[in-house]
Amino acid sequence: MKKLLLTLLCISTVSAAFPAFAGPDWQLIEQGRKAKEVQLAQAANKDHHAGMDGKMDHQMDPKMHEKMEQMMKDCQEMMSMMKKS
């Protein structure tokens, strides 16, 4: 009876510790990192646009504001192209 109990105890201990021997799930870790990066980029983009709109709307001509938005889009496209290469 003791041997059976000891055997079952050893099997349950080894099966509970098995995930520790398997190591980290790198695919899940990388997926989390990418999601965090996207979230931070969206938050920074949102904060940046909110700051620009709130501070400069009363000072700038609407035509100038449209030109600035186009320049910002062009700049972001160039930066994304540089990151890809």
C-alpha positions in Angstrom: 0.0 0.0 0.0 2.8 2.4 0.8 4.5 1.7 -2.5 1.3 2.4 -4.4 0.8 5.7 -2.5 4.5 6.7 -3.0 4.3 5.9 -6.7 1.1 8.0 -7.1 2.7 10.8 -5.2 5.8 10.7 -7.4 3.8 10.7 -10.6 1.7 13.6 -9.5 4.8 15.6 -8.4 6.5 15.0 -11.8 3.4 15.8 -13.8 2.9 19.0 -11.8 6.5 20.1 -12.4 6.6 19.2 -16.1 5.6 22.7 -17.4 8.7 24.1 -15.6 10.9 21.7 -17.5 9.2 22.6 -20.8 10.5 26.2 -20.6 8.9 29.5 -21.6 6.4 29.9 -24.4 8.4 32.2 -26.7 5.6 32.6 -29.2 3.2 33.9 -26.6 5.9 36.2 -25.1 6.6 37.7 -28.6 2.9 38.1 -29.3 2.5 40.0 -26.0 5.5 42.3 -26.8 4.1 43.1 -30.2 0.6 43.9 -28.8 2.2 46.1 -26.1 4.2 48.0 -28.8 1.1 48.6 -30.9 -0.8 49.8 -27.8 2.0 52.2 -26.9 2.3 53.5 -30.4 -1.5 54.1 -30.6 -1.4 55.9 -27.2 1.6 58.1 -28.3 -0.1 58.9 -31.6 -3.4 59.8 -29.8 -1.5 62.0 -27.3 0.5 63.7 -29.9 -2.5 64.6 -32.0 -4.5 65.7 -29.0 -1.6 68.0 -27.9 -1.2 69.5 -31.4 -4.9 70.1 -31.9 -5.5 71.6 -28.5 -2.5 73.9 -28.4 -2.4 75.2 -32.0 -6.0 75.4 -33.2 -6.6 78.9 -32.0 -3.2 80.2 -33.4 -3.1 78.6 -36.9 -5.0 79.4 -40.1 -7.2 76.4 -41.2 -5.3 76.1 -44.4 -2.0 75.9 -42.6 -3.5 73.3 -40.3 -4.4 71.1 -43.3 -0.8 71.5 -44.7 0.6 70.5 -41.3 -1.5 67.4 -41.2 -0.4 66.4 -44.7 3.3 67.0 -43.7 2.9 64.8 -40.6 1.4 62.0 -42.7 4.2 62.2 -45.2 6.8 62.2 -42.4 5.2 59.2 -40.8 5.2 57.3 -44.1 8.9 58.1 -44.6 9.7 56.9 -41.1 7.7 53.7 -41.6 9.6 53.1 -44.9 12.9 53.6 -43.1 12.0 51.1 -40.4 11.1 48.4 -42.9 14.5 48.6 -44.6 
